[in-house]
Amino acid sequence: METKKISIVVPCYNEEEVLPLFYTEITRVMGEIQKEHSDTEFELLFINDGSQDRTLLHLRELAQKDTRVRYVSFSRNFGKEAGMYAGMENATGDYVVIMDADLQHPPAFLPQMYNYVLSGEYDCATTRRISRKGEPKLLSWFSRKFYKIINKISQTEIVDGAQDFRFMTRKMVDSILSMKEYNRFSKGIFSWVGFRTKYIEYENVERAAGTSTWSFWKLFRYALEGFFAFSTAPLTISSVLGFVSCMVAFIMIIVIIIKKLVFGDPVQGFATLICAIFLMGGLQLFCTGISAQYLAKTYLETKKRPIYLVQETEEDVRKKAEKLQAE
């Protein structure tokens, strides 16, 4: 009987409080899957994204006591996008799961997700939140608006509420890895590569422990990343604004000339002139700023910098231990 290997990728940033809870829950679920599918084996691949707490120490301990546990520790914080990419790149399984350590991605869904993918009908099974219970109302409102706007201006449909919690075939993972862009927006990439995807709806779950590192500003910047990565509509908007401004200015010139020549009205309004100058200047800076964002993304891509840098893996620790024992 051919063994099927499932790699569970877990990006971590300051998750020392929740890691023991996650490990206990994930090992329980892995045991359930192996009872139903005896030809299945697992690897747990943790990506330490430059954590500043004891996350790395916990991962070292887990790797020592459980041979299924592997980890990749970055040289600094590169962000969750880099963490997910590193996980998929280093995973060795026939199937790859991406999930968070905070248990907001319930491991209990894994058996159901595995059955959907194993059936051959789907290449990916993922979860979709149908509520945002527990989130600040303002943040929820902005999230819903983000999905509405990006789906109108982008040719890639991004499902509202779809998460990074995914169970994928190796073929789909390899397709994602072929997109080596530095400025990554995985929610869009998952949709762009296509493949048959099953969405499992569920209610939002709060963190099991610790605090989220996603502030409103970080989420706003992440949303902008999505706009610029999967749509050129902002460039079109700047062009339209420039055209409309020119038309308004032309009409105003015609009106002023007619008032002067036909009605003899003197041209007045110093305050109006100043407001017009500020308006046009603001529009020009706004449009220039949009162009600058695309130029900045292009600049970063042309540098061809690595998406992440590795400082340590579980293999490094094991080799050092073997070397010390040999000495």
Helices and strands as residue ranges (DSSP letters): E 4-12, H 19-36, E 40-48, H 55-65, E 69-74, H 80-90, E 95-98, G 107-109, H 110-118, E 124-129, H 137-153, E 162-169, H 170-177, H 186-192, E 197-202, H 216-230, H 233-261, H 270-303, E 310-313, H 314-326
